[in-house]
């Protein structure tokens, strides 16, 4: 949800943002099918199936090469259970209601990096290409071997992309 929050900050207070990193996110709003899928997840969670959802989600969150990575699976489970079913449902509702941020993209005039895992199955990389193309002078980095959990799967590659953004921000100060 970090990218959705970052885009909302850009919408509400663009003058307070010196640089923008959009990692594993989409600027577009959900399709009706995605909204229905999220509503079904909410219903399943209310029906006591949160643990089943957490387990079923993992293969979609990582690059296919990491599907059997027990460390990443345990980390995902810990993060998901750390927020719990109530916050999970609140997050899904917020995602369903989020506005389409694509019209906002051309107005972003600070350094921006769009970073995405090549193996992201939750939000496919074509969303990153669309987002980067919409932001003037955005830098696009597609990271091999990373899925939606690119920060946990490929931390060094992600850090390199963020360091480049920070250097660009510093050069404009």
C-alpha positions in Angstrom: 0.0 0.0 0.0 3.0 2.3 0.3 2.8 3.4 -3.4 -0.9 4.2 -3.0 -0.1 6.3 0.1 2.8 8.1 -1.7 0.5 9.0 -4.6 -2.1 10.3 -2.2 0.6 12.5 -0.5 1.5 13.8 -4.0 -2.1 14.6 -4.6 -2.6 16.4 -1.3 0.7 18.1 -0.6 3.0 18.0 -3.7 5.0 21.0 -2.5 6.2 19.0 0.5 7.6 16.1 -1.6 11.3 16.3 -2.7 11.4 12.9 -4.2 9.1 10.0 -4.9 9.8 6.2 -4.9 7.0 4.1 -6.2 7.9 0.4 -5.5 5.7 -2.4 -6.7 2.6 -0.3 -7.2 0.0 0.8 -9.8 -1.2 4.3 -10.4 -4.5 3.0 -11.9 -7.6 2.1 -9.8 -8.9 -1.4 -9.5 -10.9 -3.0 -12.3 -14.3 -4.2 -11.3 -12.9 -7.8 -11.3 -10.1 -6.8 -8.9 -12.6 -5.0 -6.7 -14.8 -8.1 -6.6 -11.8 -10.3 -5.8 -10.9 -8.0 -2.9 -14.5 -8.1 -1.6 -14.3 -11.9 -1.7 -11.1 -11.8 0.4 -12.9 -9.6 2.9 -15.8 -12.0 3.1 -13.4 -15.0 3.5 -11.6 -13.1 6.3 -14.8 -12.4 8.1 -15.6 -16.1 7.7 -12.5 -17.0 9.6 -10.3 -17.9 6.6 -7.6 -15.3 7.1 -4.9 -17.9 7.6 -5.9 -19.7 4.4 -5.7 -16.4 2.5 -2.3 -15.6 3.9 -0.9 -19.0 2.8 -2.5 -18.9 -0.6 -1.2 -15.3 -1.3 2.5 -16.1 -0.9 3.1 -17.7 -4.3 1.6 -14.6 -6.0 3.8 -12.2 -3.9 7.2 -13.5 -5.0 9.0 -14.1 -8.2 8.3 -17.7 -9.3 11.9 -18.6 -8.4 11.2 -17.9 -4.8 8.0 -19.9 -4.3 9.8 -22.5 -2.2 11.8 -20.0 -0.2 10.8 -20.9 3.4 12.5 -17.7 4.8 10.4 -15.4 2.6 7.2 -17.4 3.3 7.8 -17.1 7.0 8.5 -13.4 6.7 5.3 -12.9 4.7 3.3 -14.8 7.3 4.8 -12.8 10.1 4.0 -9.5 8.4 0.4 -10.6 7.5 -0.3 -11.9 11.0 1.3 -8.8 12.5 -1.4 -6.6 11.0 -4.1 -9.2 11.5 -7.5 -9.7 9.8 -9.1 -6.5 10.8 -6.4 -4.2 9.4 -6.2 -6.5 6.4 -9.8 -5.8 5.6 -9.4 -2.1 6.3 -6.5 -2.0 3.8 -8.5 -3.9 1.2 -11.4 -1.4 1.6 -9.0 1.5 1.2 -7.5 -0.1 -2.0 -10.9 -0.6 -3.5 -11.8 3.0 -2.9 -8.6 4.6 -4.0 -8.8 7.0 -6.9 -7.1 6.5 -10.3 -3.8 8.4 -10.0 -2.9 8.3 -13.6 -4.2 11.8 -14.2 -1.8 13.0 -11.4 1.3 11.5 -12.9 2.1 14.3 -15.4 2.0 16.9 -12.6 4.8 15.2 -10.6 7.8 17.5 -10.9 10.2 16.1 -8.3 12.7 13.3 -8.9 10.8 10.0 -9.2 11.8 6.4 -9.3 9.4 3.6 -10.4 10.9 0.3 -9.1 9.3 -3.1 -9.8 10.1 -6.7 -9.7 10.1 -8.4 -13.1 8.3 -11.4 -11.6 5.6 -9.4 -9.8 2.4 -11.4 -10.3 0.2 -9.3 -8.1 0.8 -6.0 -10.0 2.4 -7.0 -13.3 5.4 -4.9 -14.5 3.4 -3.3 -17.3 1.9 -1.1 -14.6 5.4 0.1 -13.7 6.0 1.0 -17.4 2.7 2.9 -17.6 3.4 4.8 -14.3 7.0 5.7 -15.3 5.8 6.8 -18.8 3.3 9.1 -17.1 5.8 10.9 -14.9 8.1 13.5 -16.5 11.7 12.3 -16.2 10.9 9.3 -14.0 13.5 6.6 -13.7 12.2 3.1 -14.3 14.0 0.1 -12.7 12.8 -3.5 -13.3 14.5 -5.9 -11.0 15.1 -9.5 -12.2 14.4 -12.1 -9.6 12.0 -9.9 -7.7 8.2 -10.1 -7.4 5.8 -8.0 -5.4 8.1 -8.5 -2.3 11.1 -7.1 -4.3 12.5 -5.4 -1.2 12.8 -8.7 0.6 13.7 -10.7 -2.5 16.4 -8.4 -4.0 17.3 -5.9 -1.3 20.7 -4.9 -2.9 19.1 -4.1 -6.3 16.3 -2.2 -4.6 18.8 -0.2 -2.5 20.8 0.6 -5.6 17.7 2.1 -7.3 16.8 4.1 -4.2 20.4 5.3 -3.8 20.2 6.7 -7.4 17.0 8.5 -6.5 18.5 9.9 -3.3 21.5 11.2 -5.2 19.3 12.8 -7.8 17.3 14.5 -4.9 20.6 15.7 -3.3 21.9 17.1 -6.5 18.8 19.4 -6.7 19.2 20.7 -3.2 
